[in-house]
Amino acid sequence: MNLHQLQTFVRVAELGSFSKAALVLGIAQPALSRQVRQLEVGLRATLLLRTGRGVALTEAGRRLFEHAVGILQLVARAEEAVSDSRGEPAGRIVVGIPPSIARQLSVALVEAFERHFPQARLAIVEGLSAHVAEWIATGRVDLGLLHNPEPQPALETEPVHAEELHLVSAPGAPAGEVRLEDLARYPLVIPERSHAIRRLLEARAAAAGVRLDIAWEISSVPAILELVRSGHGHAVLGPSAVSGPAGEGLRVRRIGTPPIVNTLFLAAAAARPATPLQQQFRLVVRQLISATFTR
């Protein structure tokens, strides 16, 4: 096994096709197939199965893929550390962010990164908090923003922003604060169960003995807001998710007695040392979140 074989295997697995990987990598498909085959022979395991639509990972291939991504990330970090030691903030950072704040943060993250680290590269991936946490643990993501993560030995987390959840209704809905127990009277349009806000809401409702009326399960915040606007139900979201044109005109009411606080955390892998570039970028992210959500 060597790094070149791992890089080839990962790219084929990601693209799901030998021909697509050969095109992206700029090598002939037979040569690429030989590299993967040599890797399989060396490991004495079948890693990829050819299908009518391309290739699929076997169970052994899935396990290797998880390790290979982390190994390649570690190699990249070693190269970045050498560059940083020469006073050149270079390298690549992968940041995972949840869909509920991607719209507000993506452009600002890119612009801040470009200003502070012109020689480095940034990749942003969008995913639910549970998925981002898993990507950090396996090395696919360097830093992540997570809502209310469960304590995990693999993650090092710090709170960076907290906001109360609000009841979001169609234009023309009554004004005024609502109580947690009042939520039982509203048909809700909320994300599916793996979503951090859904878990937080259900936990607080269960503790208060409140039975929620789940009308629709939609995991896209823009789609939730459109359904609310059209009168198909009510949403429970933070003010940041309703800011901007998407939330214009919607009735947003605070949930009080008691409030439901949604906390955003900045997370990184606990066992992997951060490169100087990652350490500097964490400071930039903290400042950016503070400036974005406290306007």
N, C-alpha and C positions, 0 to 999 in steps of 0.2 A: 504494500500500500504506500502511495506517495501523494503529495499534495496535488499534483497535476491530475491524478486519477480522481481524487475527491472532488476537485473543482469541476471536472467533466461530469461526474456522476450527479452532483448537486444541480448543475444547470439542466441536464436531461430530465431529472426528477421535477424540477420547478416548471419546465416548459411542457412536460408530458410528451415529448417527441424527440427522437434522435435527429430528424431532419431539421427541426427548428433550432435545436441546440447547435448543430453543425453550422447553420447559417449565422447564428449569433456569435459563436466562438471563432468563426472564420477558418474552420478546418474541414477536411473531407469527412463525409459520414462514415465510410469504412474505418478510417483511423480512429474516429470517436468511438465507434462500436468496439474496436479492439481494446481501447483503454478501459471501457466498462467491463468487457469480458475478462481482461487481466485482473481487474479488481475482484470480480466474482470468483475467479480461479484461486486467487490468493486467499480469499476469505472462505472458500469452499461453501458458497451460498449463492442462490439466485436472488438478485436484488431487484430486477425489473422484469415485468411480464409484458410482452408485446400484445396489444389489443388492436381491434379494427380502427381505433381512433388514435393510437399512439402507444404509449407505455404506461404501466401502472406499477406502483411500488408493491413489493411483497412485504410480508411482516418483517423479514430481515432487512429489507431495503428501507423500510420506514424507520427502524431503529438506527441504522447507519446514517440515514439522512439527518436525524436529530443531532447525532454526535458530529457529523461532518460539518454542518452549518456552524456549530460552536467552535470547532477546530479552526475553520477558515477565518472566523471572526477573531480568534485569539492570535492567529498569524498576522492578520491585518493590524491588530492593536500593537503587536510587537514592532511592526514597521513604523506605526505612528509614533510610538514612544521614542524610537531612534530619531525620527524627524524632529520631534518636539525637543529632544536634547540638544539639537543644533539651533534652537530658537526659532523653528519654523512651525507654527501651529497648522499642521497639515493632517491629512488622513480623512477618515469617513466616519460619520456618526449616523446610526439609525435610531429614530425616535418614534415611539408608538403613542398615538393619541386616540381617545374615544370619539365616536361620531358626534356626540352632543356638543363638543367644543372645537371640533375640527374646523368648522367654518370660520370661527373667530380667530383661531390661532395660526392656521397654516401659513397664510401670507406673512403675518408678523414674524413667525419663526424664521422663514426663509430670508426675509429682509434683515433681521437682526444677525443671523448667521453670516450672511454675505458681508455685512459691515464689519463684524468682529474677526471673521476667519476667512479671508478671501482666498487662501490657498487650500482650504479644506472643502469637503463635500458633505452634504446633508441629504439623508433619505427620510421621508416621513411615511409611515404606514398607519392606516386607520383600522381600529378593531375595538371590540368590547373590552372592558377592563380585565375580565378574566382571561381573554386571549392575549392581551398585551403582557400580563403578568407571566403567562406561560412562555411567551416569546423571549422575555428577559431572562427567565430561568434557563432556557435552552441556548441562549447566546444569539438568537436571531435579531434581537433588538438590544441596543445599548442602554437607552434611557426610555422611560415611559411615564405617562400621566394616567393615573388610575383613580377611579371613584371608590372610596370606602373599601380598600383591599383587606382581605382577611390576613391576619399575621402569618407570614411564611418565612421559614429560616433562609430560603434562597433569595429573599428580597430585602433590600435596605430601602426604607421609605421615610419620607418626611412630608408633613402637611404643608401645602402651599396656598390653599384657598378654601374657604368654606362659605356656603350660601344656603339659605333656607329654601326649601321646595315650596312652590306655589301651585294653586289650582288654576289651570288655564282653560278658559271657556270661550265660546263664540262671542263676537261683538254683540253688545246689547244685553249681556247677562247681568244680573244684579251685582252691585258693588259691595264691598265690605269683606272683612276677614271671615274665614270659615274655620270651624274646629275640626280636629282630626276625626272625631266621631261622625261629623257631617259627611265625610267622604263616602259613607255607605249609601247615600242618597243619589250619588252621581255615577252614571255609566262612564267607565273610564276607557280611554285609549292609551295603552301603555306598552312598553317593550316586553318581549318574552322573558322568561324566568332567569336566563343567564345574565341579563342586564343588571348592572350595579344599582341603578335607581329603583328598578322593580324589586330587587331583593331588599333594599333599605325600606321601601314603602311597605312591603308585605310584613316585614319583621316588626315595624312600628305599629302597623294596624293590628297584627296578631296580639302584640303585647297589650294593646288597649282594648282588645275584644271586639274589634271592628271588622265586619265582613265586607270586603270590597266587591263591587260589581264590575267585573272585567268584561267590557263590551267587545273590544278589539285588541289583539296583540300585534303591534306594529313596532319594529325595531329601528325605523328610520325617523329621526326627529322631524325633518321637513314634511314627511308624509303624515306624521302624527298631527302637526300643526294644521295641515290642509284639511284633515278629517275633522278636527275640532272646529275650524272655521266654517266647514260645511254643515255643522250641527249633528255630527255622528257621535258625539260624546265629549268628555272633558279629559284633559291631560294633567299630570303632576310632573312639573319640571322646574328647574332652577331658572332665575331671571336671565342668566347668560344664554340659555337655549332659546329664549323668546325674543332676544334683542335683535334689532335690525329689521329689514323689510319683511322677513318671514313671519314675524310676530306682530306686525303692525295692525292695530285695531282690535286685537284680541283682549279679552278681559282677564287680567292677571290678579289673583287674590291671594293674600298671604294665608298660610295654614298655621294657625296658632293654637295655643293651649292643648298640648305643647307643640312647638314647631318641629319640623323634620329637617335636620341639618345634613346636607350633602357635602362631603369633604373631598377635595381633590388632593392627591398625593403625587409627589415626584419620586419615582422608583428606579433603582438600579440593582444589578446583581450583587449580592452580599459577598460572594466568594471571589469575584474577579476584581483585581485592582484597576481603578480607573486611570486612563491615560491623562496627561496634562490637558489635552484638548477637551476631553470629557468633563474634567473638573471645571475648566473655564466655562464650558457651555452650560453646565448646571447653574452657574451664577447668572448667566444671561437668561436662562429659562425662568428662574425665580423672579428676576426683575421684570421680565416681559409679562408674566402672569399677573404680578402685582399691578402693573400699569394697565393691563387689558381689562381686568375685572373690578378695578376700584375707581373707574372713571365716573 
